[in-house]
Each structure stands twice: as structure tokens, then as C-alpha cells.
Amino acid sequence: MISLAALDVGMDAIVAEVKTEKETILQKLFALGIVPGISLILEQRFPTYVVKVGRSRAALDRETAQTIFVRPQSPPTVPPKMPPSRSGSPR
């Protein structure tokens, strides 16, 4: 489990917990749908953290990103590229 602030851009993760006692941060994250068990993708880290949650995106400051702890998921599997076809006629 790592902080969202330490997650690599492009990685998807499951929110494990939010570690803060600040009610305003908890309310903001709840309103954005960022709650334990939800899947998200970190799309950007600078100048703000941008996460994709479902079909929505949310911008978070560093302080907030550091309160969110996630379990990184394996990167999406990309099928191998097919070799280019040979042009011309067979011999």
C-alpha cells in the first residue's frame, strides 16, 4: 500500500484507505467518489494531481493526495504489435 502521491502516472489502483482527521478533506473526497474500494487512475502529478474515477476526473493538491493510500494494480496488458507485412509478390 502506497500514497497516491507516490503512484506512477498511468497506473491504476484501488483506494485502500484515507488517512486524515480533517473533515473537509474527507468530505471533498467523498463528494468526488474517492472512497475505499474504488478504482482510480493517476493521470497527472504536476502542477496538480489528476485522477480518473469512473468517467470523471478530479484535481487534487499534494496534501490531499498524500492522505489517500492505494493498492497499485498490475498495468493493463497491451497485446504485442504485429510485425509489418511484407509488400511485394512472393517469389
PyMOL Python script that loads the backbone (N, CA, C, O; Angstrom):
from pymol import cmd

cmd.read_pdbstr("""\
ATOM      1  N   MET A   1       0.862  -1.174   0.000  1.00  0.00           N
ATOM      2  CA  MET A   1       0.000   0.000   0.000  1.00  0.00           C
ATOM      3  C   MET A   1       0.906   1.234   0.000  1.00  0.00           C
ATOM      4  O   MET A   1       1.837   1.337   0.799  1.00  0.00           O
ATOM      5  N   ILE A   2       0.614   2.170  -0.915  1.00  0.00           N
ATOM      6  CA  ILE A   2       1.401   3.396  -1.019  1.00  0.00           C
ATOM      7  C   ILE A   2       0.478   4.606  -1.107  1.00  0.00           C
ATOM      8  O   ILE A   2      -0.718   4.480  -1.370  1.00  0.00           O
ATOM      9  N   SER A   3       1.055   5.764  -0.883  1.00  0.00           N
ATOM     10  CA  SER A   3       0.303   7.008  -1.018  1.00  0.00           C
ATOM     11  C   SER A   3       0.038   7.281  -2.496  1.00  0.00           C
ATOM     12  O   SER A   3       0.861   6.946  -3.348  1.00  0.00           O
ATOM     13  N   LEU A   4      -1.080   7.875  -2.791  1.00  0.00           N
ATOM     14  CA  LEU A   4      -1.382   8.271  -4.169  1.00  0.00           C
ATOM     15  C   LEU A   4      -0.278   9.166  -4.712  1.00  0.00           C
ATOM     16  O   LEU A   4       0.026   9.118  -5.904  1.00  0.00           O
ATOM     17  N   ALA A   5       0.321   9.977  -3.858  1.00  0.00           N
ATOM     18  CA  ALA A   5       1.390  10.883  -4.281  1.00  0.00           C
ATOM     19  C   ALA A   5       2.619  10.129  -4.787  1.00  0.00           C
ATOM     20  O   ALA A   5       3.429  10.702  -5.515  1.00  0.00           O
ATOM     21  N   ALA A   6       2.774   8.851  -4.414  1.00  0.00           N
ATOM     22  CA  ALA A   6       3.921   8.054  -4.837  1.00  0.00           C
ATOM     23  C   ALA A   6       3.606   7.145  -6.021  1.00  0.00           C
ATOM     24  O   ALA A   6       4.503   6.486  -6.548  1.00  0.00           O
ATOM     25  N   LEU A   7       2.356   7.102  -6.441  1.00  0.00           N
ATOM     26  CA  LEU A   7       1.941   6.244  -7.548  1.00  0.00           C
ATOM     27  C   LEU A   7       2.489   6.795  -8.860  1.00  0.00           C
ATOM     28  O   LEU A   7       2.546   8.010  -9.048  1.00  0.00           O
ATOM     29  N   ASP A   8       2.891   5.912  -9.765  1.00  0.00           N
ATOM     30  CA  ASP A   8       3.367   6.340 -11.073  1.00  0.00           C
ATOM     31  C   ASP A   8       2.200   6.787 -11.946  1.00  0.00           C
ATOM     32  O   ASP A   8       1.109   6.219 -11.879  1.00  0.00           O
ATOM     33  N   VAL A   9       2.437   7.794 -12.752  1.00  0.00           N
ATOM     34  CA  VAL A   9       1.422   8.279 -13.685  1.00  0.00           C
ATOM     35  C   VAL A   9       1.049   7.148 -14.640  1.00  0.00           C
ATOM     36  O   VAL A   9       1.913   6.432 -15.144  1.00  0.00           O
ATOM     37  N   GLY A  10      -0.244   7.003 -14.875  1.00  0.00           N
ATOM     38  CA  GLY A  10      -0.749   5.978 -15.776  1.00  0.00           C
ATOM     39  C   GLY A  10      -1.125   4.685 -15.087  1.00  0.00           C
ATOM     40  O   GLY A  10      -1.744   3.813 -15.698  1.00  0.00           O
ATOM     41  N   MET A  11      -0.759   4.549 -13.819  1.00  0.00           N
ATOM     42  CA  MET A  11      -1.077   3.324 -13.079  1.00  0.00           C
ATOM     43  C   MET A  11      -2.501   3.385 -12.540  1.00  0.00           C
ATOM     44  O   MET A  11      -2.996   4.442 -12.149  1.00  0.00           O
ATOM     45  N   ASP A  12      -3.135   2.237 -12.530  1.00  0.00           N
ATOM     46  CA  ASP A  12      -4.435   2.180 -11.877  1.00  0.00           C
ATOM     47  C   ASP A  12      -4.248   1.552 -10.502  1.00  0.00           C
ATOM     48  O   ASP A  12      -3.324   0.769 -10.281  1.00  0.00           O
ATOM     49  N   ALA A  13      -5.129   1.903  -9.597  1.00  0.00           N
ATOM     50  CA  ALA A  13      -5.012   1.457  -8.212  1.00  0.00           C
ATOM     51  C   ALA A  13      -6.388   1.412  -7.566  1.00  0.00           C
ATOM     52  O   ALA A  13      -7.344   2.017  -8.051  1.00  0.00           O
ATOM     53  N   ILE A  14      -6.464   0.688  -6.472  1.00  0.00           N
ATOM     54  CA  ILE A  14      -7.672   0.603  -5.664  1.00  0.00           C
ATOM     55  C   ILE A  14      -7.423   1.398  -4.389  1.00  0.00           C
ATOM     56  O   ILE A  14      -6.406   1.200  -3.724  1.00  0.00           O
ATOM     57  N   VAL A  15      -8.344   2.297  -4.041  1.00  0.00           N
ATOM     58  CA  VAL A  15      -8.204   3.065  -2.809  1.00  0.00           C
ATOM     59  C   VAL A  15      -8.367   2.108  -1.633  1.00  0.00           C
ATOM     60  O   VAL A  15      -9.373   1.409  -1.516  1.00  0.00           O
ATOM     61  N   ALA A  16      -7.345   2.091  -0.754  1.00  0.00           N
ATOM     62  CA  ALA A  16      -7.380   1.212   0.417  1.00  0.00           C
ATOM     63  C   ALA A  16      -7.900   1.962   1.631  1.00  0.00           C
ATOM     64  O   ALA A  16      -8.734   1.447   2.376  1.00  0.00           O
ATOM     65  N   GLU A  17      -7.406   3.179   1.829  1.00  0.00           N
ATOM     66  CA  GLU A  17      -7.886   3.986   2.951  1.00  0.00           C
ATOM     67  C   GLU A  17      -7.484   5.434   2.776  1.00  0.00           C
ATOM     68  O   GLU A  17      -6.599   5.763   1.986  1.00  0.00           O
ATOM     69  N   VAL A  18      -8.152   6.294   3.527  1.00  0.00           N
ATOM     70  CA  VAL A  18      -7.836   7.716   3.566  1.00  0.00           C
ATOM     71  C   VAL A  18      -7.392   8.022   4.992  1.00  0.00           C
ATOM     72  O   VAL A  18      -8.147   7.829   5.945  1.00  0.00           O
ATOM     73  N   LYS A  19      -6.159   8.500   5.125  1.00  0.00           N
ATOM     74  CA  LYS A  19      -5.597   8.741   6.459  1.00  0.00           C
ATOM     75  C   LYS A  19      -5.552  10.235   6.745  1.00  0.00           C
ATOM     76  O   LYS A  19      -4.544  10.895   6.493  1.00  0.00           O
ATOM     77  N   THR A  20      -6.634  10.754   7.266  1.00  0.00           N
ATOM     78  CA  THR A  20      -6.690  12.149   7.689  1.00  0.00           C
ATOM     79  C   THR A  20      -7.811  12.301   8.705  1.00  0.00           C
ATOM     80  O   THR A  20      -8.795  11.560   8.698  1.00  0.00           O
ATOM     81  N   GLU A  21      -7.635  13.269   9.565  1.00  0.00           N
ATOM     82  CA  GLU A  21      -8.696  13.594  10.520  1.00  0.00           C
ATOM     83  C   GLU A  21      -9.388  14.899  10.141  1.00  0.00           C
ATOM     84  O   GLU A  21     -10.292  15.360  10.838  1.00  0.00           O
ATOM     85  N   LYS A  22      -8.949  15.491   9.025  1.00  0.00           N
ATOM     86  CA  LYS A  22      -9.550  16.743   8.563  1.00  0.00           C
ATOM     87  C   LYS A  22     -10.875  16.439   7.874  1.00  0.00           C
ATOM     88  O   LYS A  22     -10.920  15.806   6.820  1.00  0.00           O
ATOM     89  N   GLU A  23     -11.931  16.901   8.488  1.00  0.00           N
ATOM     90  CA  GLU A  23     -13.275  16.646   7.980  1.00  0.00           C
ATOM     91  C   GLU A  23     -13.468  17.222   6.574  1.00  0.00           C
ATOM     92  O   GLU A  23     -14.172  16.626   5.759  1.00  0.00           O
ATOM     93  N   THR A  24     -12.854  18.371   6.281  1.00  0.00           N
ATOM     94  CA  THR A  24     -13.026  18.993   4.960  1.00  0.00           C
ATOM     95  C   THR A  24     -12.436  18.123   3.852  1.00  0.00           C
ATOM     96  O   THR A  24     -13.013  18.021   2.769  1.00  0.00           O
ATOM     97  N   ILE A  25     -11.285  17.492   4.117  1.00  0.00           N
ATOM     98  CA  ILE A  25     -10.679  16.607   3.113  1.00  0.00           C
ATOM     99  C   ILE A  25     -11.549  15.369   2.921  1.00  0.00           C
ATOM    100  O   ILE A  25     -11.790  14.949   1.789  1.00  0.00           O
ATOM    101  N   LEU A  26     -12.017  14.791   4.011  1.00  0.00           N
ATOM    102  CA  LEU A  26     -12.884  13.608   3.911  1.00  0.00           C
ATOM    103  C   LEU A  26     -14.154  13.911   3.120  1.00  0.00           C
ATOM    104  O   LEU A  26     -14.573  13.115   2.280  1.00  0.00           O
ATOM    105  N   GLN A  27     -14.757  15.055   3.388  1.00  0.00           N
ATOM    106  CA  GLN A  27     -15.985  15.434   2.678  1.00  0.00           C
ATOM    107  C   GLN A  27     -15.718  15.646   1.193  1.00  0.00           C
ATOM    108  O   GLN A  27     -16.505  15.220   0.348  1.00  0.00           O
ATOM    109  N   LYS A  28     -14.603  16.308   0.879  1.00  0.00           N
ATOM    110  CA  LYS A  28     -14.256  16.558  -0.525  1.00  0.00           C
ATOM    111  C   LYS A  28     -14.060  15.236  -1.268  1.00  0.00           C
ATOM    112  O   LYS A  28     -14.598  15.053  -2.360  1.00  0.00           O
ATOM    113  N   LEU A  29     -13.295  14.318  -0.681  1.00  0.00           N
ATOM    114  CA  LEU A  29     -13.035  13.041  -1.338  1.00  0.00           C
ATOM    115  C   LEU A  29     -14.312  12.224  -1.494  1.00  0.00           C
ATOM    116  O   LEU A  29     -14.520  11.582  -2.524  1.00  0.00           O
ATOM    117  N   PHE A  30     -15.163  12.247  -0.478  1.00  0.00           N
ATOM    118  CA  PHE A  30     -16.441  11.540  -0.565  1.00  0.00           C
ATOM    119  C   PHE A  30     -17.282  12.107  -1.706  1.00  0.00           C
ATOM    120  O   PHE A  30     -17.882  11.354  -2.473  1.00  0.00           O
ATOM    121  N   ALA A  31     -17.324  13.429  -1.815  1.00  0.00           N
ATOM    122  CA  ALA A  31     -18.105  14.077  -2.878  1.00  0.00           C
ATOM    123  C   ALA A  31     -17.559  13.731  -4.265  1.00  0.00           C
ATOM    124  O   ALA A  31     -18.317  13.668  -5.233  1.00  0.00           O
ATOM    125  N   LEU A  32     -16.245  13.507  -4.362  1.00  0.00           N
ATOM    126  CA  LEU A  32     -15.624  13.156  -5.638  1.00  0.00           C
ATOM    127  C   LEU A  32     -15.726  11.662  -5.941  1.00  0.00           C
ATOM    128  O   LEU A  32     -15.359  11.217  -7.029  1.00  0.00           O
ATOM    129  N   GLY A  33     -16.222  10.897  -4.979  1.00  0.00           N
ATOM    130  CA  GLY A  33     -16.334   9.453  -5.175  1.00  0.00           C
ATOM    131  C   GLY A  33     -15.056   8.698  -4.870  1.00  0.00           C
ATOM    132  O   GLY A  33     -14.925   7.528  -5.227  1.00  0.00           O
ATOM    133  N   ILE A  34     -14.103   9.363  -4.206  1.00  0.00           N
ATOM    134  CA  ILE A  34     -12.837   8.729  -3.862  1.00  0.00           C
ATOM    135  C   ILE A  34     -12.963   8.160  -2.451  1.00  0.00           C
ATOM    136  O   ILE A  34     -12.714   8.841  -1.457  1.00  0.00           O
ATOM    137  N   VAL A  35     -13.356   6.899  -2.401  1.00  0.00           N
ATOM    138  CA  VAL A  35     -13.613   6.205  -1.138  1.00  0.00           C
ATOM    139  C   VAL A  35     -12.939   4.836  -1.205  1.00  0.00           C
ATOM    140  O   VAL A  35     -12.651   4.349  -2.298  1.00  0.00           O
ATOM    141  N   PRO A  36     -12.683   4.202  -0.052  1.00  0.00           N
ATOM    142  CA  PRO A  36     -12.072   2.873  -0.068  1.00  0.00           C
ATOM    143  C   PRO A  36     -12.841   1.891  -0.941  1.00  0.00           C
ATOM    144  O   PRO A  36     -14.070   1.819  -0.904  1.00  0.00           O
ATOM    145  N   GLY A  37     -12.074   1.133  -1.733  1.00  0.00           N
ATOM    146  CA  GLY A  37     -12.654   0.134  -2.621  1.00  0.00           C
ATOM    147  C   GLY A  37     -12.818   0.600  -4.054  1.00  0.00           C
ATOM    148  O   GLY A  37     -13.011  -0.222  -4.950  1.00  0.00           O
ATOM    149  N   ILE A  38     -12.744   1.904  -4.289  1.00  0.00           N
ATOM    150  CA  ILE A  38     -12.958   2.437  -5.636  1.00  0.00           C
ATOM    151  C   ILE A  38     -11.661   2.357  -6.447  1.00  0.00           C
ATOM    152  O   ILE A  38     -10.570   2.506  -5.898  1.00  0.00           O
ATOM    153  N   SER A  39     -11.788   2.123  -7.737  1.00  0.00           N
ATOM    154  CA  SER A  39     -10.645   2.069  -8.639  1.00  0.00           C
ATOM    155  C   SER A  39     -10.413   3.454  -9.236  1.00  0.00           C
ATOM    156  O   SER A  39     -11.361   4.162  -9.574  1.00  0.00           O
ATOM    157  N   LEU A  40      -9.140   3.831  -9.361  1.00  0.00           N
ATOM    158  CA  LEU A  40      -8.804   5.110  -9.991  1.00  0.00           C
ATOM    159  C   LEU A  40      -7.522   4.980 -10.784  1.00  0.00           C
ATOM    160  O   LEU A  40      -6.773   4.018 -10.620  1.00  0.00           O
ATOM    161  N   ILE A  41      -7.272   5.956 -11.646  1.00  0.00           N
ATOM    162  CA  ILE A  41      -6.045   6.017 -12.439  1.00  0.00           C
ATOM    163  C   ILE A  41      -5.427   7.387 -12.218  1.00  0.00           C
ATOM    164  O   ILE A  41      -6.108   8.407 -12.328  1.00  0.00           O
ATOM    165  N   LEU A  42      -4.135   7.413 -11.906  1.00  0.00           N
ATOM    166  CA  LEU A  42      -3.428   8.685 -11.776  1.00  0.00           C
ATOM    167  C   LEU A  42      -3.006   9.130 -13.169  1.00  0.00           C
ATOM    168  O   LEU A  42      -2.210   8.454 -13.822  1.00  0.00           O
ATOM    169  N   GLU A  43      -3.532  10.261 -13.629  1.00  0.00           N
ATOM    170  CA  GLU A  43      -3.250  10.737 -14.978  1.00  0.00           C
ATOM    171  C   GLU A  43      -2.168  11.812 -15.012  1.00  0.00           C
ATOM    172  O   GLU A  43      -1.513  11.998 -16.037  1.00  0.00           O
ATOM    173  N   GLN A  44      -1.978  12.519 -13.902  1.00  0.00           N
ATOM    174  CA  GLN A  44      -1.039  13.648 -13.898  1.00  0.00           C
ATOM    175  C   GLN A  44      -0.595  13.909 -12.466  1.00  0.00           C
ATOM    176  O   GLN A  44      -1.351  13.684 -11.522  1.00  0.00           O
ATOM    177  N   ARG A  45       0.662  14.395 -12.307  1.00  0.00           N
ATOM    178  CA  ARG A  45       1.173  14.728 -10.976  1.00  0.00           C
ATOM    179  C   ARG A  45       1.525  16.199 -10.830  1.00  0.00           C
ATOM    180  O   ARG A  45       1.591  16.709  -9.711  1.00  0.00           O
ATOM    181  N   PHE A  46       1.751  16.884 -11.933  1.00  0.00           N
ATOM    182  CA  PHE A  46       2.174  18.281 -11.863  1.00  0.00           C
ATOM    183  C   PHE A  46       1.417  19.084 -12.901  1.00  0.00           C
ATOM    184  O   PHE A  46       1.268  18.610 -14.028  1.00  0.00           O
ATOM    185  N   PRO A  47       0.934  20.263 -12.585  1.00  0.00           N
ATOM    186  CA  PRO A  47       1.067  21.027 -11.348  1.00  0.00           C
ATOM    187  C   PRO A  47       0.125  20.552 -10.243  1.00  0.00           C
ATOM    188  O   PRO A  47       0.331  20.891  -9.078  1.00  0.00           O
ATOM    189  N   THR A  48      -0.902  19.776 -10.586  1.00  0.00           N
ATOM    190  CA  THR A  48      -1.766  19.173  -9.564  1.00  0.00           C
ATOM    191  C   THR A  48      -1.931  17.699  -9.904  1.00  0.00           C
ATOM    192  O   THR A  48      -1.676  17.278 -11.033  1.00  0.00           O
ATOM    193  N   TYR A  49      -2.353  16.932  -8.935  1.00  0.00           N
ATOM    194  CA  TYR A  49      -2.628  15.522  -9.171  1.00  0.00           C
ATOM    195  C   TYR A  49      -3.997  15.425  -9.824  1.00  0.00           C
ATOM    196  O   TYR A  49      -4.972  15.995  -9.333  1.00  0.00           O
ATOM    197  N   VAL A  50      -4.061  14.700 -10.933  1.00  0.00           N
ATOM    198  CA  VAL A  50      -5.336  14.492 -11.615  1.00  0.00           C
ATOM    199  C   VAL A  50      -5.597  12.995 -11.632  1.00  0.00           C
ATOM    200  O   VAL A  50      -4.778  12.210 -12.110  1.00  0.00           O
ATOM    201  N   VAL A  51      -6.756  12.615 -11.101  1.00  0.00           N
ATOM    202  CA  VAL A  51      -7.137  11.203 -11.076  1.00  0.00           C
ATOM    203  C   VAL A  51      -8.419  11.018 -11.861  1.00  0.00           C
ATOM    204  O   VAL A  51      -9.288  11.890 -11.893  1.00  0.00           O
ATOM    205  N   LYS A  52      -8.512   9.866 -12.491  1.00  0.00           N
ATOM    206  CA  LYS A  52      -9.740   9.498 -13.197  1.00  0.00           C
ATOM    207  C   LYS A  52     -10.450   8.471 -12.335  1.00  0.00           C
ATOM    208  O   LYS A  52      -9.892   7.428 -11.995  1.00  0.00           O
ATOM    209  N   VAL A  53     -11.687   8.784 -11.990  1.00  0.00           N
ATOM    210  CA  VAL A  53     -12.527   7.902 -11.187  1.00  0.00           C
ATOM    211  C   VAL A  53     -13.772   7.633 -12.012  1.00  0.00           C
ATOM    212  O   VAL A  53     -14.614   8.515 -12.182  1.00  0.00           O
ATOM    213  N   GLY A  54     -13.888   6.425 -12.519  1.00  0.00           N
ATOM    214  CA  GLY A  54     -15.006   6.128 -13.419  1.00  0.00           C
ATOM    215  C   GLY A  54     -14.885   6.973 -14.677  1.00  0.00           C
ATOM    216  O   GLY A  54     -13.868   6.924 -15.369  1.00  0.00           O
ATOM    217  N   ARG A  55     -15.917   7.745 -14.972  1.00  0.00           N
ATOM    218  CA  ARG A  55     -15.880   8.633 -16.149  1.00  0.00           C
ATOM    219  C   ARG A  55     -15.540  10.068 -15.779  1.00  0.00           C
ATOM    220  O   ARG A  55     -15.539  10.952 -16.637  1.00  0.00           O
ATOM    221  N   SER A  56     -15.252  10.300 -14.513  1.00  0.00           N
ATOM    222  CA  SER A  56     -14.954  11.655 -14.039  1.00  0.00           C
ATOM    223  C   SER A  56     -13.472  11.822 -13.750  1.00  0.00           C
ATOM    224  O   SER A  56     -12.747  10.851 -13.535  1.00  0.00           O
ATOM    225  N   ARG A  57     -13.042  13.069 -13.751  1.00  0.00           N
ATOM    226  CA  ARG A  57     -11.675  13.410 -13.374  1.00  0.00           C
ATOM    227  C   ARG A  57     -11.728  14.411 -12.230  1.00  0.00           C
ATOM    228  O   ARG A  57     -12.636  15.238 -12.142  1.00  0.00           O
ATOM    229  N   ALA A  58     -10.727  14.314 -11.352  1.00  0.00           N
ATOM    230  CA  ALA A  58     -10.652  15.233 -10.214  1.00  0.00           C
ATOM    231  C   ALA A  58      -9.222  15.710 -10.053  1.00  0.00           C
ATOM    232  O   ALA A  58      -8.277  14.938 -10.218  1.00  0.00           O
ATOM    233  N   ALA A  59      -9.067  16.989  -9.728  1.00  0.00           N
ATOM    234  CA  ALA A  59      -7.753  17.571  -9.444  1.00  0.00           C
ATOM    235  C   ALA A  59      -7.595  17.653  -7.930  1.00  0.00           C
ATOM    236  O   ALA A  59      -8.491  18.109  -7.220  1.00  0.00           O
ATOM    237  N   LEU A  60      -6.438  17.201  -7.450  1.00  0.00           N
ATOM    238  CA  LEU A  60      -6.167  17.183  -6.018  1.00  0.00           C
ATOM    239  C   LEU A  60      -4.843  17.868  -5.725  1.00  0.00           C
ATOM    240  O   LEU A  60      -3.892  17.749  -6.498  1.00  0.00           O
ATOM    241  N   ASP A  61      -4.780  18.587  -4.604  1.00  0.00           N
ATOM    242  CA  ASP A  61      -3.500  19.166  -4.215  1.00  0.00           C
ATOM    243  C   ASP A  61      -2.637  18.086  -3.577  1.00  0.00           C
ATOM    244  O   ASP A  61      -3.113  16.989  -3.284  1.00  0.00           O
ATOM    245  N   ARG A  62      -1.361  18.408  -3.364  1.00  0.00           N
ATOM    246  CA  ARG A  62      -0.419  17.423  -2.827  1.00  0.00           C
ATOM    247  C   ARG A  62      -0.827  16.926  -1.437  1.00  0.00           C
ATOM    248  O   ARG A  62      -0.738  15.733  -1.146  1.00  0.00           O
ATOM    249  N   GLU A  63      -1.276  17.850  -0.587  1.00  0.00           N
ATOM    250  CA  GLU A  63      -1.677  17.473   0.770  1.00  0.00           C
ATOM    251  C   GLU A  63      -2.775  16.414   0.736  1.00  0.00           C
ATOM    252  O   GLU A  63      -2.729  15.441   1.488  1.00  0.00           O
ATOM    253  N   THR A  64      -3.745  16.602  -0.125  1.00  0.00           N
ATOM    254  CA  THR A  64      -4.848  15.649  -0.239  1.00  0.00           C
ATOM    255  C   THR A  64      -4.361  14.326  -0.824  1.00  0.00           C
ATOM    256  O   THR A  64      -4.739  13.259  -0.341  1.00  0.00           O
ATOM    257  N   ALA A  65      -3.518  14.390  -1.869  1.00  0.00           N
ATOM    258  CA  ALA A  65      -3.003  13.162  -2.500  1.00  0.00           C
ATOM    259  C   ALA A  65      -2.215  12.316  -1.501  1.00  0.00           C
ATOM    260  O   ALA A  65      -2.210  11.089  -1.595  1.00  0.00           O
ATOM    261  N   GLN A  66      -1.553  12.963  -0.552  1.00  0.00           N
ATOM    262  CA  GLN A  66      -0.756  12.233   0.426  1.00  0.00           C
ATOM    263  C   GLN A  66      -1.610  11.531   1.481  1.00  0.00           C
ATOM    264  O   GLN A  66      -1.108  10.674   2.209  1.00  0.00           O
ATOM    265  N   THR A  67      -2.874  11.878   1.570  1.00  0.00           N
ATOM    266  CA  THR A  67      -3.762  11.221   2.550  1.00  0.00           C
ATOM    267  C   THR A  67      -4.431   9.973   1.995  1.00  0.00           C
ATOM    268  O   THR A  67      -5.009   9.187   2.746  1.00  0.00           O
ATOM    269  N   ILE A  68      -4.354   9.788   0.672  1.00  0.00           N
ATOM    270  CA  ILE A  68      -5.018   8.667   0.006  1.00  0.00           C
ATOM    271  C   ILE A  68      -4.011   7.535  -0.161  1.00  0.00           C
ATOM    272  O   ILE A  68      -2.967   7.714  -0.788  1.00  0.00           O
ATOM    273  N   PHE A  69      -4.324   6.379   0.395  1.00  0.00           N
ATOM    274  CA  PHE A  69      -3.442   5.227   0.263  1.00  0.00           C
ATOM    275  C   PHE A  69      -4.112   4.194  -0.628  1.00  0.00           C
ATOM    276  O   PHE A  69      -5.289   3.870  -0.469  1.00  0.00           O
ATOM    277  N   VAL A  70      -3.319   3.684  -1.578  1.00  0.00           N
ATOM    278  CA  VAL A  70      -3.858   2.824  -2.629  1.00  0.00           C
ATOM    279  C   VAL A  70      -3.067   1.521  -2.731  1.00  0.00           C
ATOM    280  O   VAL A  70      -1.939   1.409  -2.250  1.00  0.00           O
ATOM    281  N   ARG A  71      -3.697   0.553  -3.367  1.00  0.00           N
ATOM    282  CA  ARG A  71      -3.021  -0.695  -3.731  1.00  0.00           C
ATOM    283  C   ARG A  71      -2.887  -0.692  -5.256  1.00  0.00           C
ATOM    284  O   ARG A  71      -3.874  -0.855  -5.974  1.00  0.00           O
ATOM    285  N   PRO A  72      -1.646  -0.503  -5.744  1.00  0.00           N
ATOM    286  CA  PRO A  72      -1.456  -0.485  -7.205  1.00  0.00           C
ATOM    287  C   PRO A  72      -1.898  -1.801  -7.828  1.00  0.00           C
ATOM    288  O   PRO A  72      -1.715  -2.871  -7.248  1.00  0.00           O
ATOM    289  N   GLN A  73      -2.475  -1.708  -9.003  1.00  0.00           N
ATOM    290  CA  GLN A  73      -2.894  -2.883  -9.759  1.00  0.00           C
ATOM    291  C   GLN A  73      -1.866  -3.109 -10.863  1.00  0.00           C
ATOM    292  O   GLN A  73      -1.106  -2.205 -11.209  1.00  0.00           O
ATOM    293  N   SER A  74      -1.850  -4.302 -11.405  1.00  0.00           N
ATOM    294  CA  SER A  74      -0.901  -4.567 -12.480  1.00  0.00           C
ATOM    295  C   SER A  74      -1.251  -3.695 -13.676  1.00  0.00           C
ATOM    296  O   SER A  74      -2.424  -3.420 -13.929  1.00  0.00           O
ATOM    297  N   PRO A  75      -0.235  -3.263 -14.410  1.00  0.00           N
ATOM    298  CA  PRO A  75      -0.521  -2.418 -15.575  1.00  0.00           C
ATOM    299  C   PRO A  75      -1.370  -3.170 -16.589  1.00  0.00           C
ATOM    300  O   PRO A  75      -1.304  -4.396 -16.674  1.00  0.00           O
ATOM    301  N   PRO A  76      -2.164  -2.438 -17.355  1.00  0.00           N
ATOM    302  CA  PRO A  76      -3.005  -3.094 -18.351  1.00  0.00           C
ATOM    303  C   PRO A  76      -2.141  -3.869 -19.345  1.00  0.00           C
ATOM    304  O   PRO A  76      -1.060  -3.423 -19.728  1.00  0.00           O
ATOM    305  N   THR A  77      -2.632  -5.015 -19.746  1.00  0.00           N
ATOM    306  CA  THR A  77      -1.892  -5.821 -20.708  1.00  0.00           C
ATOM    307  C   THR A  77      -2.142  -5.282 -22.107  1.00  0.00           C
ATOM    308  O   THR A  77      -3.285  -5.128 -22.538  1.00  0.00           O
ATOM    309  N   VAL A  78      -1.059  -5.000 -22.800  1.00  0.00           N
ATOM    310  CA  VAL A  78      -1.155  -4.487 -24.169  1.00  0.00           C
ATOM    311  C   VAL A  78      -0.742  -5.614 -25.098  1.00  0.00           C
ATOM    312  O   VAL A  78       0.342  -6.174 -24.932  1.00  0.00           O
ATOM    313  N   PRO A  79      -1.573  -5.962 -26.071  1.00  0.00           N
ATOM    314  CA  PRO A  79      -1.195  -7.046 -26.975  1.00  0.00           C
ATOM    315  C   PRO A  79       0.062  -6.682 -27.753  1.00  0.00           C
ATOM    316  O   PRO A  79       0.255  -5.513 -28.086  1.00  0.00           O
ATOM    317  N   PRO A  80       0.917  -7.648 -28.051  1.00  0.00           N
ATOM    318  CA  PRO A  80       2.135  -7.342 -28.808  1.00  0.00           C
ATOM    319  C   PRO A  80       1.788  -6.833 -30.198  1.00  0.00           C
ATOM    320  O   PRO A  80       0.776  -7.209 -30.788  1.00  0.00           O
ATOM    321  N   LYS A  81       2.656  -5.968 -30.700  1.00  0.00           N
ATOM    322  CA  LYS A  81       2.443  -5.432 -32.048  1.00  0.00           C
ATOM    323  C   LYS A  81       2.768  -6.513 -33.066  1.00  0.00           C
ATOM    324  O   LYS A  81       3.708  -7.290 -32.898  1.00  0.00           O
ATOM    325  N   MET A  82       1.973  -6.544 -34.121  1.00  0.00           N
ATOM    326  CA  MET A  82       2.214  -7.495 -35.198  1.00  0.00           C
ATOM    327  C   MET A  82       3.361  -6.975 -36.050  1.00  0.00           C
ATOM    328  O   MET A  82       3.466  -5.769 -36.274  1.00  0.00           O
ATOM    329  N   PRO A  83       4.217  -7.862 -36.524  1.00  0.00           N
ATOM    330  CA  PRO A  83       5.300  -7.397 -37.395  1.00  0.00           C
ATOM    331  C   PRO A  83       4.712  -6.826 -38.678  1.00  0.00           C
ATOM    332  O   PRO A  83       3.649  -7.256 -39.126  1.00  0.00           O
ATOM    333  N   PRO A  84       5.402  -5.861 -39.264  1.00  0.00           N
ATOM    334  CA  PRO A  84       4.864  -5.281 -40.505  1.00  0.00           C
ATOM    335  C   PRO A  84       4.791  -6.342 -41.600  1.00  0.00           C
ATOM    336  O   PRO A  84       5.650  -7.217 -41.704  1.00  0.00           O
ATOM    337  N   SER A  85       3.742  -6.238 -42.411  1.00  0.00           N
ATOM    338  CA  SER A  85       3.598  -7.209 -43.507  1.00  0.00           C
ATOM    339  C   SER A  85       4.571  -6.860 -44.617  1.00  0.00           C
ATOM    340  O   SER A  85       4.893  -5.694 -44.850  1.00  0.00           O
ATOM    341  N   ARG A  86       5.017  -7.873 -45.275  1.00  0.00           N
ATOM    342  CA  ARG A  86       5.956  -7.653 -46.403  1.00  0.00           C
ATOM    343  C   ARG A  86       5.152  -7.289 -47.626  1.00  0.00           C
ATOM    344  O   ARG A  86       4.147  -7.922 -47.950  1.00  0.00           O
ATOM    345  N   SER A  87       5.611  -6.270 -48.286  1.00  0.00           N
ATOM    346  CA  SER A  87       4.909  -5.883 -49.509  1.00  0.00           C
ATOM    347  C   SER A  87       5.614  -6.526 -50.704  1.00  0.00           C
ATOM    348  O   SER A  87       6.768  -6.945 -50.615  1.00  0.00           O
ATOM    349  N   GLY A  88       4.927  -6.591 -51.766  1.00  0.00           N
ATOM    350  CA  GLY A  88       5.508  -7.196 -52.969  1.00  0.00           C
ATOM    351  C   GLY A  88       4.955  -8.579 -53.189  1.00  0.00           C
ATOM    352  O   GLY A  88       4.181  -9.089 -52.379  1.00  0.00           O
ATOM    353  N   SER A  89       5.354  -9.181 -54.279  1.00  0.00           N
ATOM    354  CA  SER A  89       4.837 -10.506 -54.601  1.00  0.00           C
ATOM    355  C   SER A  89       5.768 -11.586 -54.070  1.00  0.00           C
ATOM    356  O   SER A  89       6.980 -11.390 -53.979  1.00  0.00           O
ATOM    357  N   PRO A  90       5.193 -12.718 -53.724  1.00  0.00           N
ATOM    358  CA  PRO A  90       6.031 -13.820 -53.248  1.00  0.00           C
ATOM    359  C   PRO A  90       6.872 -14.398 -54.377  1.00  0.00           C
ATOM    360  O   PRO A  90       6.469 -14.321 -55.537  1.00  0.00           O
ATOM    361  N   ARG A  91       8.003 -14.963 -54.075  1.00  0.00           N
ATOM    362  CA  ARG A  91       8.887 -15.498 -55.112  1.00  0.00           C
ATOM    363  C   ARG A  91       8.654 -16.942 -55.318  1.00  0.00           C
ATOM    364  O   ARG A  91       9.311 -17.560 -56.156  1.00  0.00           O
TER     365      ARG A  91
END
""", "prot")
cmd.dss("prot")
cmd.show_as("cartoon", "prot")
cmd.util.cbc("prot")
cmd.orient("prot")
